[in-house]
Amino acid sequence: MPGSTGKMELWRRVALVMAIIIGIFMVFYKAPALVSITWVDWAQEQKDEIDSPYGIVSNEEKRLHSLPLQDYIAEKTGGRVTTLSTQEWKDFVGQVYLASSTQYGQSSYGNRVSKMDKDPFWKPQGFVAVFFRPHEIPLGNWGLIAEDNSIAYLALTDSNQVSYLQVRYHDYLAEANPYHQPPGWLYHPYRTAGGGIILIGLLAYIFLPRRKKEPQDISYPTGRLVAGDIVAIIFLTLFYMLPFVINGGAIQAITNMWIITLIMWFLALSGILLFYYSAWYSSYRIELTPDALYRVTFRGVETCRFDDIQGVEIVDLHNPKWFRRLFLIIAFISLFSGRSSPQPAGSALLAATASYGGLEIRRRDGRKIYLWFTDQLGNTIIQNFDRVPEALEAAGILISEQPREMEGFTMFM
């Protein structure tokens, strides 16, 4: 009786699939909202009202420039200025000033400034925004509404000098891809962890223990199985990730164009299905004893005793007619649409001519076992498969030499 059923082949792929799904979601996860705080120099703002690079100044800009400074501040803020307690907020405002005035190394908030503002080739003009998570500051007490581009103003008086801050709410569920992005650790808080999870999944796929193959094993070659896993990774990663790229984030893929997300994720299921059958083929092997044949996969061991076998036939499996016609229709559509690529015609030809060779073993109770040992081109793909007909003949079981044609898919038979 065979020992290991190769269930680890399933679990290594489960680990990889889960790592890809969770890791990619975390990589593309974007903070739903952030708050920016910018130091405001109202005297400079008023001066800039008539400082036009084109030499054109409107009457409104001239009017604002001519106002007394306090009236100018009142008009620009709409009188919505919250006065902060000097004792409680003095240090906070001082650190924001240092960061907002590009003195990043001297401020504890220097890492909360956009990477674009730190670009040495793009020196910012004026003060820059300093970013915070909404729960890190008292939005309600400051009169800031949790709506995209909502603005509030703060004032702090110290030694008869009044400092002003502009507070702006950024709703990134409404604003898909802002041009001026916050620092990565705030904007994409789980990106590094997501990459780590994907790496752990790959390491688990590679290093989880697997049954050592013996030279006489009747099984599929490792090279083909690895190639199948690579194709599965490409299908799953591509179609699972596309909605995040299109919508600009993980949450946005669910809340915005969710119909596209459903379509893409339905296609991503093909990658998961490929992983499942790759695990089945990886754990697949045939073991022989003098009185029985055993087909072993991660699903378990299927025993076929030689004295229970009624007959054995060679069968040629072709793709179903509807499947062949589907590829033919796709080829014609591609031809009439003006595409010059030979790929659709090649796929239709392959679908029409593909033939998989196998043995059909009929038991006395009517059940059948199919052992598929060639690919669509007729090449033997199971190593040491010649031991199977030799064992059947040694047990006195005749194999019909006339191949019988049938239709279907090997993965379902």
Salt bridges, closest charged atoms under 4 A:
GLU9 OE1 - ARG12 NE 3.26
GLU9 OE1 - ARG13 NH1 2.96
GLU49 OE2 - LYS76 NZ 3.70
GLU60 OE2 - ARG63 NH2 2.74
GLU75 OE2 - ARG63 NH2 2.28
ASP117 OD2 - HIS180 NE2 2.88
GLU136 OE1 - ARG112 NH1 3.02
GLU136 OE2 - ARG133 NH1 3.45
ASP158 OD2 - LYS90 NZ 3.57
ASP217 OD2 - ARG211 NH1 2.78
ASP229 OD2 - ARG13 NH2 2.78
GLU287 OE2 - ARG285 NE 2.67
ASP291 OD2 - ARG305 NH2 3.39
GLU302 OE1 - ARG295 NH2 2.71
GLU302 OE2 - ARG363 NH2 3.43
ASP307 OD1 - ARG305 NE 3.68
GLU313 OE1 - ARG362 NH1 2.85
GLU313 OE1 - ARG404 NE 3.34
GLU360 OE1 - ARG362 NH1 3.71
GLU360 OE2 - LYS368 NZ 3.86
GLU360 OE1 - ARG404 NH2 2.49
ASP365 OD2 - ARG367 NE 2.79
ASP375 OD2 - ARG224 NH2 3.17
GLU405 OE2 - HIS318 NE2 3.79
GLU407 OE2 - ARG324 NH1 3.68
